[in-house]
Amino acid sequence: MQIECFYDDAIRLLEDGNVDVAVHGLATRLGREHGSGALWKDMRASLQQHELYRILMEDPATARCVTKPRGYAGDAALIDLYYDRQPPAETSRLGAEIFAVTSAFQAAEAVRQRRQDGEMIIEQAWADGNQICVLGCGHFREADGLIGKDVSNIVAVDHDPMALSVVDSKHGGSIDCAESTGFRFLRRAIKSGRKFDLIYAPSLTDYVDNPALQLLYRLAYPCLAPHGRFILANFVPNHRSVGWMEGVMDWDLCYRTESGLARIANERGLRAKTWRDATSTIAWCEVQRG
């Protein structure tokens, strides 16, 4: 009953135009209760049955993540919303106001920072003439600065054909698009003997458990050319937006710290270099072949 009263108060705040207070208050409460076992499970369930939840669905990012029109959370179109911070034209006024708040959350800032960091990695590797493989590329916005240039040295891999269609269209067909999971692609690359100077996975590991991450390391390493690098990024646990992502957006990730990423690499006999991004929300890991 107490939590339902809290949700009722949030609705009143939204109706009174106090959108920032309502959204941040809910995000803070969800973040505080996140990970509290049965209490968190009950809180998440009660929210999704409350009238407040229907109102929050006016936020286009939240609605897309919950309804999963491409069959999975965090699709490329959702990530574009956070990159561009422009809600669709049909968004209600309240939905746009909620989106203005949620698109400034720490996790959304981290997504934009990850793209910025990825741009530097990709553009430098491209300038060096490297053979590049991008696993789980989405719309591959990290390469928008290379539109109009010869990117035939880049393979963009994604299981979503709609995402690859956008990538292919932007780059005039000069990019090599491969519709595949990252694991299946790497297995084929091993079989064919294909090598890359850079294998870049900006978000793939957010969606795989530790045994799958071990397998990813095992498959990526033999696909690296001498001195080639495998670089991946992973959301860290207990960031400030985690309660909202899971409780409201139904967006569950596999969180890892830098030490967690390094430990799994070490278990495969690999040496890893790790660092935290500028938002303190994403851990990066790099493994280099000798």
C-alpha positions in Angstrom: 0.0 0.0 0.0 2.8 2.4 0.8 4.5 2.0 -2.5 1.1 2.4 -4.3 0.7 5.7 -2.5 4.1 6.7 -3.7 3.1 5.9 -7.3 -0.1 8.0 -6.8 2.0 10.9 -5.6 4.1 10.6 -8.7 1.0 10.8 -10.9 -0.1 14.0 -9.1 3.4 15.5 -9.7 3.2 14.7 -13.4 -0.3 16.2 -13.6 0.9 19.4 -11.9 3.7 19.7 -14.4 6.5 18.7 -12.0 7.8 16.1 -14.4 11.5 16.3 -13.4 10.6 15.9 -9.7 8.3 12.9 -10.4 10.7 11.1 -12.7 13.8 11.6 -10.7 11.9 10.7 -7.5 10.7 7.4 -9.0 14.1 6.6 -10.5 15.8 7.2 -7.1 13.3 5.0 -5.2 13.7 2.2 -7.8 17.4 2.5 -7.7 17.4 2.3 -3.9 15.2 -0.9 -3.9 16.9 -2.5 -6.8 18.5 -5.8 -5.9 16.5 -6.3 -2.7 15.3 -9.7 -3.7 11.6 -10.4 -3.2 10.9 -6.8 -2.3 12.3 -5.6 -5.7 10.3 -8.2 -7.6 7.1 -7.1 -5.9 7.9 -3.4 -6.4 8.6 -4.0 -10.1 5.3 -6.0 -10.5 3.2 -3.5 -8.6 4.5 -0.6 -10.8 3.7 -2.4 -14.0 0.1 -2.9 -12.8 -0.3 0.8 -11.6 -1.8 3.6 -13.7 1.5 5.4 -13.4 3.1 2.8 -15.7 0.6 3.6 -18.5 1.5 7.3 -18.2 5.2 6.5 -18.3 4.7 4.6 -21.6 4.1 8.0 -23.2 7.9 8.4 -23.1 8.9 7.0 -26.6 12.1 5.4 -25.4 10.4 3.6 -22.5 7.5 2.5 -24.7 9.9 1.1 -27.4 11.9 -0.8 -24.8 8.9 -2.3 -23.2 7.0 -3.3 -26.4 10.2 -4.5 -28.2 9.0 -4.1 -31.8 12.1 -5.9 -33.1 11.8 -8.6 -30.5 14.5 -7.5 -28.1 15.2 -4.6 -25.7 17.8 -1.9 -26.6 17.4 -2.1 -30.4 19.2 0.3 -32.7 16.2 2.6 -33.1 16.0 3.0 -29.3 19.7 3.8 -29.1 19.2 6.4 -31.8 16.6 8.1 -29.6 19.2 8.6 -26.9 21.9 9.7 -29.4 19.7 12.3 -31.0 17.5 13.3 -28.0 14.6 14.0 -30.4 11.3 12.3 -29.7 9.1 11.2 -32.6 6.7 13.9 -33.9 3.7 11.9 -32.7 4.9 12.0 -29.1 2.5 13.6 -26.6 3.5 16.8 -24.8 3.9 14.8 -21.5 5.7 12.0 -23.2 8.2 14.5 -24.6 8.7 16.1 -21.2 9.3 12.7 -19.6 11.7 11.8 -22.4 13.6 15.1 -21.9 14.3 13.9 -18.4 15.0 10.2 -19.0 17.2 10.9 -22.0 19.5 12.8 -19.7 19.8 10.0 -17.2 23.3 8.6 -16.5 22.7 5.5 -18.6 21.7 7.6 -21.6 24.7 9.9 -21.2 26.8 6.7 -21.0 25.4 5.5 -24.3 26.3 8.8 -25.9 29.8 8.7 -24.4 30.2 5.1 -25.6 29.5 6.3 -29.1 32.0 9.1 -28.8 34.7 6.8 -27.5 33.8 4.2 -30.2 34.1 6.9 -32.9 37.7 7.5 -31.9 38.5 3.8 -31.9 36.9 3.2 -35.3 38.1 6.3 -37.1 41.7 5.7 -36.0 41.6 2.1 -37.0 40.1 3.0 -40.4 42.7 5.7 -40.9 45.4 3.2 -40.2 44.0 0.9 -42.9 43.0 -1.8 -40.4 40.7 -4.6 -41.1 37.8 -4.0 -38.7 35.0 -6.2 -37.5 32.1 -4.7 -35.5 30.0 -7.2 -33.5 26.4 -6.1 -32.7 26.8 -3.0 -34.8 23.2 -1.7 -34.6 23.0 1.4 -36.8 26.8 1.7 -36.4 26.6 5.4 -35.6 30.2 5.3 -34.5 31.0 5.4 -38.3 28.8 8.3 -39.2 31.9 10.4 -39.7 33.0 8.0 -42.4 29.9 8.3 -44.5 30.9 9.0 -48.1 34.3 7.3 -47.6 35.6 3.9 -48.6 34.7 1.6 -45.7 35.2 -1.7 -47.5 37.7 -2.6 -44.8 34.9 -2.8 -42.2 32.5 -5.7 -41.6 29.4 -4.7 -39.7 27.8 -7.7 -38.0 24.3 -7.8 -36.5 21.5 -10.3 -36.1 18.9 -7.6 -37.0 18.4 -7.2 -40.7 16.6 -3.9 -40.3 19.6 -2.4 -38.5 22.0 -3.7 -41.2 19.7 -2.1 -43.9 20.2 1.3 -42.3 24.0 0.8 -42.2 24.1 -0.4 -45.8 22.0 2.6 -46.9 24.2 5.1 -45.1 27.4 3.8 -46.6 26.2 3.3 -50.1 26.8 -0.4 -50.1 30.6 0.0 -49.6 30.5 -1.6 -46.2 30.4 -5.3 -45.7 27.3 -6.2 -43.8 26.9 -9.6 -42.3 23.5 -10.7 -40.8 24.6 -13.0 -38.0 25.1 -13.3 -34.3 28.6 -12.4 -33.2 29.3 -16.0 -32.2 28.3 -17.5 -35.5 30.3 -14.9 -37.5 33.4 -15.6 -35.5 33.1 -19.3 -35.9 32.9 -18.8 -39.7 35.9 -16.5 -39.6 37.9 -19.1 -37.8 37.0 -21.7 -40.3 37.9 -19.5 -43.2 41.1 -18.1 -41.6 39.9 -14.5 -41.8 41.8 -12.1 -39.6 41.1 -8.6 -38.2 43.2 -5.8 -36.7 40.3 -4.7 -34.6 37.3 -6.5 -33.4 34.9 -4.1 -31.6 31.9 -5.1 -29.6 30.3 -2.0 -28.1 27.3 -3.6 -26.4 27.2 -7.3 -27.1 28.5 -8.4 -23.7 25.7 -6.5 -21.9 23.4 -9.3 -23.1 25.5 -12.5 -22.5 26.3 -14.4 -19.3 29.8 -15.2 -18.1 30.1 -18.6 -19.9 29.1 -16.9 -23.1 31.6 -14.1 -22.5 34.3 -16.7 -22.0 33.3 -18.2 -25.4 33.4 -14.8 -27.0 37.0 -14.3 -25.9 37.9 -17.8 -27.1 36.3 -17.2 -30.5 37.6 -13.6 -31.0 41.3 -14.2 -30.2 42.1 -16.5 -33.1 40.4 -14.0 -35.5 42.9 -11.3 -34.5 45.8 -10.5 -36.8 49.3 -10.1 -35.1 49.0 -7.2 -32.6 45.2 -7.1 -33.3 42.9 -5.8 -30.6 39.6 -7.1 -29.3 37.8 -4.2 -27.6 34.5 -4.5 -25.8 32.3 -2.3 -23.5 30.0 -3.4 -20.7 27.6 -1.5 -18.3 28.8 -1.7 -14.7 26.5 -2.8 -11.9 24.7 -0.3 -9.6 24.8 2.7 -11.8 22.2 5.3 -11.0 19.8 4.4 -13.8 19.6 0.7 -13.1 16.3 0.8 -11.2 14.6 2.7 -14.0 16.0 0.5 -16.7 14.8 -2.7 -15.1 11.8 -1.6 -13.2 10.2 0.7 -15.8 11.8 -0.2 -19.2 12.0 -4.0 -18.6 15.6 -3.7 -19.8 17.8 -6.2 -18.0 21.6 -6.3 -18.7 24.5 -8.5 -17.5 26.6 -6.0 -15.6 30.3 -6.3 -15.0 33.1 -4.2 -13.6 36.5 -3.8 -15.1 37.9 -6.5 -12.8 35.1 -8.8 -13.8 35.9 -8.4 -17.5 39.6 -8.8 -16.8 39.0 -11.9 -14.7 37.1 -13.7 -17.4 39.8 -12.8 -19.9 42.4 -14.1 -17.5 40.6 -17.4 -17.2 41.1 -17.8 -20.9 44.8 -17.1 -20.5 44.5 -13.6 -21.9 45.9 -10.4 -20.6 43.4 -7.5 -20.5 43.7 -3.8 -20.2 40.6 -2.2 -18.7 39.3 1.3 -17.9 36.1 3.1 -16.9 34.4 5.7 -19.2 33.9 9.4 -18.3 30.4 8.8 -16.9 31.6 6.0 -14.6 28.9 3.8 -16.1 30.6 1.6 -18.7 33.7 -0.6 -18.3 36.0 -1.1 -21.3 38.3 -4.0 -21.9 41.0 -4.6 -24.5 42.8 -7.8 -25.3 45.7 -7.7 -27.8 47.2 -10.5 -29.7 51.0 -10.7 -29.5 
